[in-house]
Amino acid sequence: MKRMLLLLGGLLVWSAHAQVRVEVVIDQETFLPHERINLAVRITNFSGQDLKLGEDDEWLKFGVQARDGFIVPKIDEVPVRTPFTVGTSEVGTRRVNLAPYFDLSKPARYRVVANVKIPGWNQSFQSPPKSFDITTGTVIWEEAFGVPGTGKDGAAPEVRKYALLRSTQPKATRLYFRLTDYTGRQVHRVYPIGNLVSFGSPDRQIDSESRLHVLHQYGARAFNYCVLSPDGDWLKQEDYDITTSRPTLRGVETGLVEVVGGLARRPAGAPATVPAAVPAAVVPEPETTVAPISPKDSGAKAGDKKGAKDSKPKKSP
């Protein structure tokens, strides 16, 4: 009888495995301190009933651990309350920025897990750990500047510091932009500008309005030009190719900066592209999507033992 009860308990646990699968997906493997860490929690539902999630702050929790076993301190709870429903044979995805809510300032290799609690089931499901690295990068240039409009009535202006960093990542070398206070202790913005050739050194100039102009090479004959504001906003971007001359930055008499040489990759008179730039310190509302299960997820359907291993159910406290 005891053996039958143990067998029945094992079948119930395995059945729960097959019903719901939780997975963490991260958009890149390596980050700089204070960079956004965008991750997606995917909940695959094969339970045969709708899952109503996001109705409280307890349904989704995260844990982060360093490679040496150190539990990373939590700064605040990740905001996850936004109700949504994952129907049977659907995948629900909740996207969050992990960076502001855990102390990830030290370079190390980390592992993150997500724990999803299903209301009414008295059970939760844990994802397999997902690894990522925090590295310092190499500062290749930095310069202090005064912020326009902050030195009113004869007062000294606020002083901030621009920096460009090189980060060697598994698939490419990337050029990063960083904006801090004068001391470098308070980080306002950190984000990648783009890939950088291994032998390249970006051209950079600050204009009379304290905007940073950066021209860097990312291909054999390809350059990217961007303009960044004193608040770290990405104001302008366009690509240039080497023709009979190489593109370079040049200051003009008005105090502004322009690109000379090379050939811009856009029709004459067309505006330069202006990409969206999201501050590292500002976290948007969590993005939630629900979609039918794709063929690659069909291996996790009920009765698939391989899919059942991906999530670890456990009793909720």
NUDREN-305668 format. One record per residue (C-alpha): y, z, x. Coordinates in steps of 0.02 Angstrom, whole numbers, plus 50000, padded with zeros to 5 digits. Layout:
% NUDREN-305668
v:w:u
Y:Z:X $
...
% end
This chain:
% NUDREN-305668
v:w:u
50000:50000:50000 $
50120:50047:50140 $
50080:49885:50227 $
50118:49788:50068 $
50286:49874:50050 $
50332:49833:50230 $
50282:49652:50202 $
50384:49644:50042 $
50535:49718:50132 $
50519:49590:50270 $
50512:49448:50144 $
50668:49512:50056 $
50764:49519:50222 $
50704:49345:50269 $
50754:49282:50096 $
50929:49351:50120 $
50937:49261:50288 $
50897:49097:50201 $
51024:49123:50062 $
51185:49141:50164 $
51228:49086:50340 $
51384:49139:50434 $
51449:49046:50587 $
51605:49061:50697 $
51682:48900:50762 $
51822:48900:50893 $
51928:48746:50928 $
51922:48766:51119 $
51832:48866:51253 $
51974:48928:51363 $
52140:49009:51318 $
52289:49086:51406 $
52348:49263:51364 $
52453:49263:51203 $
52397:49087:51156 $
52340:49061:50977 $
52151:49081:50958 $
52112:48979:50805 $
51938:49010:50739 $
51848:48961:50581 $
51718:49066:50489 $
51595:48953:50398 $
51495:49028:50254 $
51349:48918:50197 $
51283:48963:50024 $
51104:48926:49973 $
51088:49078:49860 $
51083:48983:49696 $
51239:49073:49632 $
51426:49065:49665 $
51498:49182:49798 $
51668:49255:49752 $
51751:49303:49916 $
51921:49357:49980 $
51962:49475:49836 $
51991:49624:49951 $
52024:49664:50134 $
51845:49719:50172 $
51746:49560:50140 $
51773:49489:50315 $
51781:49589:50476 $
51782:49538:50659 $
51720:49621:50817 $
51763:49568:50995 $
51672:49623:51152 $
51700:49581:51336 $
51556:49520:51443 $
51538:49690:51527 $
51507:49771:51357 $
51684:49838:51335 $
51735:49843:51151 $
51906:49761:51136 $
52033:49873:51048 $
52095:49811:50881 $
52285:49802:50862 $
52282:49773:50675 $
52169:49708:50537 $
52155:49520:50522 $
52232:49470:50352 $
52091:49394:50250 $
52134:49431:50068 $
52146:49267:49971 $
52016:49243:49833 $
51906:49088:49838 $
51734:49039:49775 $
51593:48958:49872 $
51475:48874:49751 $
51291:48854:49782 $
51254:48717:49909 $
51432:48728:49973 $
51514:48782:50136 $
51670:48890:50130 $
51782:48900:50283 $
51913:49033:50320 $
52027:48997:50469 $
52123:49134:50559 $
52219:49163:50720 $
52130:49304:50811 $
52257:49330:50951 $
52383:49450:50869 $
52249:49570:50808 $
52150:49610:50966 $
52206:49659:51142 $
52155:49500:51233 $
52286:49510:51371 $
52162:49532:51513 $
52071:49381:51589 $
51886:49394:51546 $
51746:49314:51450 $
51738:49377:51271 $
51619:49365:51123 $
51672:49373:50942 $
51565:49402:50788 $
51612:49390:50604 $
51536:49502:50471 $
51542:49442:50289 $
51510:49566:50149 $
51449:49492:49985 $
51520:49589:49836 $
51387:49658:49722 $
51244:49626:49842 $
51261:49786:49943 $
51230:49676:50093 $
51327:49591:50232 $
51291:49446:50349 $
51338:49437:50532 $
51367:49278:50631 $
51290:49243:50801 $
51416:49286:50939 $
51536:49150:50994 $
51603:49155:51172 $
51773:49107:51242 $
51872:49138:51401 $
52046:49207:51433 $
52118:49146:51600 $
52289:49171:51678 $
52323:48991:51730 $
52431:48947:51879 $
52621:48951:51869 $
52687:48790:51944 $
52870:48814:51894 $
52980:48943:51807 $
53167:48959:51780 $
53281:49084:51693 $
53416:49023:51573 $
53547:49091:51455 $
53516:49072:51268 $
53662:48979:51186 $
53759:49078:51055 $
53704:49251:51115 $
53852:49294:51228 $
53985:49320:51095 $
54150:49413:51121 $
54132:49410:51309 $
53959:49492:51310 $
53826:49431:51430 $
53706:49306:51350 $
53523:49343:51320 $
53421:49281:51467 $
53248:49205:51443 $
53128:49117:51558 $
53040:48949:51544 $
52875:48924:51636 $
52751:48782:51658 $
52572:48827:51699 $
52417:48731:51750 $
52251:48782:51670 $
52088:48709:51733 $
51970:48701:51585 $
51791:48637:51567 $
51840:48464:51505 $
52015:48438:51576 $
52164:48511:51668 $
52299:48558:51542 $
52486:48586:51561 $
52552:48738:51467 $
52725:48793:51412 $
52771:48977:51409 $
52930:49062:51350 $
52964:49245:51393 $
53106:49367:51411 $
53189:49381:51583 $
53061:49507:51646 $
52912:49403:51588 $
52837:49552:51497 $
52880:49497:51320 $
52797:49331:51281 $
52879:49230:51143 $
52777:49070:51146 $
52626:48997:51237 $
52547:48830:51197 $
52477:48675:51285 $
52589:48524:51309 $
52445:48408:51353 $
52320:48355:51485 $
52379:48339:51665 $
52310:48232:51805 $
52240:48340:51946 $
52364:48270:52073 $
52515:48276:51958 $
52668:48387:51966 $
52776:48382:51809 $
52959:48331:51818 $
53070:48458:51728 $
53254:48488:51697 $
53358:48606:51589 $
53507:48523:51504 $
53679:48592:51459 $
53611:48658:51292 $
53473:48756:51382 $
53338:48639:51318 $
53190:48605:51432 $
53142:48423:51467 $
52967:48395:51537 $
52891:48231:51597 $
52710:48240:51655 $
52574:48117:51700 $
52412:48126:51601 $
52331:47958:51645 $
52325:47829:51783 $
52483:47745:51716 $
52528:47857:51569 $
52663:47992:51554 $
52715:48109:51415 $
52895:48164:51387 $
52941:48313:51278 $
53095:48419:51242 $
53080:48606:51204 $
53213:48719:51130 $
53269:48892:51193 $
53163:48964:51049 $
53010:48867:51106 $
53016:48736:50968 $
52945:48566:51013 $
53092:48451:50975 $
53036:48281:51038 $
52889:48190:51113 $
52851:48014:51169 $
52737:47923:51290 $
52787:47810:51434 $
52689:47686:51540 $
52718:47635:51720 $
52778:47454:51728 $
52878:47392:51876 $
52944:47569:51895 $
52887:47746:51862 $
52973:47850:51726 $
53079:47993:51792 $
53204:48118:51722 $
53389:48099:51762 $
53537:48209:51716 $
53689:48120:51647 $
53874:48166:51653 $
53872:48241:51478 $
53752:48374:51537 $
53605:48299:51444 $
53443:48228:51517 $
53362:48058:51492 $
53209:47961:51547 $
53239:47813:51661 $
53107:47686:51715 $
52940:47649:51638 $
52915:47584:51461 $
52917:47691:51304 $
52769:47664:51188 $
52865:47638:51027 $
52958:47496:50941 $
53140:47479:50986 $
53247:47592:50878 $
53099:47692:50810 $
53119:47881:50820 $
53014:47981:50941 $
52874:48080:50862 $
52910:48263:50826 $
52746:48361:50821 $
52731:48527:50731 $
52743:48677:50848 $
52683:48844:50781 $
52744:49004:50866 $
52605:49108:50944 $
52684:49264:50869 $
52692:49194:50692 $
52528:49185:50598 $
52522:49071:50445 $
52427:49117:50288 $
52239:49102:50320 $
52179:48929:50273 $
52028:48919:50159 $
51927:48764:50119 $
51766:48734:50020 $
51659:48578:50036 $
51483:48519:49994 $
51351:48555:50125 $
51338:48412:50249 $
51173:48339:50310 $
51186:48435:50474 $
51189:48598:50374 $
51040:48552:50266 $
50921:48628:50394 $
50986:48800:50343 $
50928:48782:50163 $
50821:48913:50081 $
50648:48911:50155 $
50708:48849:50325 $
50661:48981:50453 $
50770:48904:50588 $
50925:48920:50479 $
50873:49095:50431 $
50897:49156:50609 $
51080:49111:50613 $
51140:49260:50512 $
51090:49441:50523 $
51099:49533:50356 $
51124:49719:50359 $
51153:49855:50231 $
51335:49888:50193 $
51390:50068:50221 $
% end
